[in-house]
């Protein structure tokens, strides 16, 4: 199951109490105070891991507590500090404070770590309060509580190229044809119910990551179909591919389909329409597509939009498309554009 949002409560460890103690050993007439400090409470730490691809684990466990610090002891013994608790999340996870809506951290690299909740400080033993005028202090302090927070986790897949299009436009077929991804493919709408990632190799030892986003329909921004719940996963993509079905089986005008697709993206987030993109007419192997393909090509030419027709079923145009995308990704990596996060 693919889960891209979750809520958790984290409780860092409480600091151990300092104690009040005095030396009472034989042959030590002026032993004095020897109460030790308490140990610090354990921190809550998050680590990004590429081995995880979903926030599903947080559906079954949503409360995390770090270990408390131990109290101090006599003979100026400091209590043991509580162990930190590490929580693993997928790369691409954004952590928000649910009460303030403040972004705590954004995990964009494998192995990246962040302190999420600070453990409490250990209390002071009475030996810390001895002075020249107060040689038998009875004062000691308790440990402070650890930080407690309610967090909202939001996963946005990291990819170089995002595929967007209406249901049955051929997104899953394309990503399966040019990468090792194996999404579900069938001849009915909304076959893809969760985003899929695929690594596309091109040139000599070069590659880029492609994301297949479940299909939109007109009115998706109003909640129709699958809505826009998965569009967050293309917010980080540097380049967008708009797949348009030009086969005779689709009654919709291809130019109207393209305009509607752009309108849905704009309704979700206007910044998405400013991203570099290309138009990809699909299913050009089907008889009767030449007129519809020519219509879309003419529209793209007039508006100076890149247009790369393909047939993923017959591999027609795939090599040219992969090479084009590889060059675009290389260019964007050298001059990265700003993306929403």
Beta strands, then each sheet from edge to edge (+ up, - down):
strand 1: 5-11
strand 2: 44-49
strand 3: 63-65
strand 4: 85-90
strand 5: 93-97
strand 6: 103-106
strand 7: 113-117
strand 8: 148-155
strand 9: 161-165
strand 10: 196-202
strand 11: 206-212
strand 12: 239-245
strand 13: 276-282
sheet 1: 3+ 1+ 8- 5+ 6-
sheet 2: 4+ 2+ 7-
sheet 3: 10+ 11- 9- 12- 13-
end
